[in-house]
Amino acid sequence: KAGVTQTPRYLIKTRGQQVTLSCSPISGHRSVSWYQQTPGQGLQFLFEYFSETQRNKGNFPGRFSGRQFSNSRSEMNVSTLELGDSALYLCASSPNPGGRETQYFGPGTRLLVL
Amino acid sequence: AQSVTQLGSHVSVSEGALVLLRCNYSSSVPPYLFWYVQYPNQGLQLLLKYTTGATLVKGINGFEAEFKKSETSFHLTKPSAHMSDAAEYFCAVSEAQKLVFGQGTRLTINP
């Protein structure tokens, strides 16, 4: 089975712009979670989607949003980018929702905000 | 809320030596615990997972971890380090719909 894929792998944006990141889960997986990884804050949970519904959201401002499509693919959007949004954004998929499921991670999208 | 503490942000061992990476957790419910490894410019790869039952969990690449409820610990070990083990390792505990990660331990292997 193909693993979790994320596009693009690298992205450079400037402050104030918006960005959309894409994640394709493992075939058959219906849950997708997003995490932000930075050197200072480590790995932080952004949100989880299952059956096109957001089930849980982390402590991030409303500039961070996401959605899930009927084929389980997910996108996350960050509007009005700030320098502090520079990070590695990781997507993870699992067959079912919940933190007790094994989550399989993609390679990440590295976002640099200038 | 659940939390994870990884003792030692950097650990350095010689090739062939024992690897011990420490993880302590706090959880208000019986935890599910995970160890993930991250190689440079890659995502996270699952090493092993504890759910219930046997407290010694064997994972990939020769790693294992022991769940000790009384010590709220889930330390990761490997008897003999290999150069390819150099990476960052993350311990995580399940919480509702998400994983809560420790800050990570960077493992360096000296030849």
Boltz contact constraints between the chains, C-beta under 6 A:
constraints:
  - contact:
      token1: [A, 42]
      token2: [B, 103]
      max_distance: 6.0
  - contact:
      token1: [A, 43]
      token2: [B, 101]
      max_distance: 6.0
  - contact:
      token1: [A, 45]
      token2: [B, 98]
      max_distance: 6.0
  - contact:
      token1: [A, 48]
      token2: [B, 97]
      max_distance: 6.0
  - contact:
      token1: [A, 55]
      token2: [B, 97]
      max_distance: 6.0
  - contact:
      token1: [A, 56]
      token2: [B, 97]
      max_distance: 6.0
  - contact:
      token1: [A, 90]
      token2: [B, 43]
      max_distance: 6.0
  - contact:
      token1: [A, 98]
      token2: [B, 97]
      max_distance: 6.0
  - contact:
      token1: [A, 99]
      token2: [B, 94]
      max_distance: 6.0
  - contact:
      token1: [A, 99]
      token2: [B, 95]
      max_distance: 6.0
  - contact:
      token1: [A, 99]
      token2: [B, 96]
      max_distance: 6.0
  - contact:
      token1: [A, 99]
      token2: [B, 97]
      max_distance: 6.0
  - contact:
      token1: [A, 99]
      token2: [B, 98]
      max_distance: 6.0
  - contact:
      token1: [A, 99]
      token2: [B, 99]
      max_distance: 6.0
  - contact:
      token1: [A, 100]
      token2: [B, 32]
      max_distance: 6.0
  - contact:
      token1: [A, 100]
      token2: [B, 94]
      max_distance: 6.0
  - contact:
      token1: [A, 102]
      token2: [B, 49]
      max_distance: 6.0
  - contact:
      token1: [A, 105]
      token2: [B, 43]
      max_distance: 6.0
  - contact:
      token1: [A, 105]
      token2: [B, 44]
      max_distance: 6.0
  - contact:
      token1: [A, 106]
      token2: [B, 43]
      max_distance: 6.0
  - contact:
      token1: [A, 107]
      token2: [B, 42]
      max_distance: 6.0
  - contact:
      token1: [A, 107]
      token2: [B, 43]
      max_distance: 6.0
  - contact:
      token1: [A, 108]
      token2: [B, 43]
      max_distance: 6.0
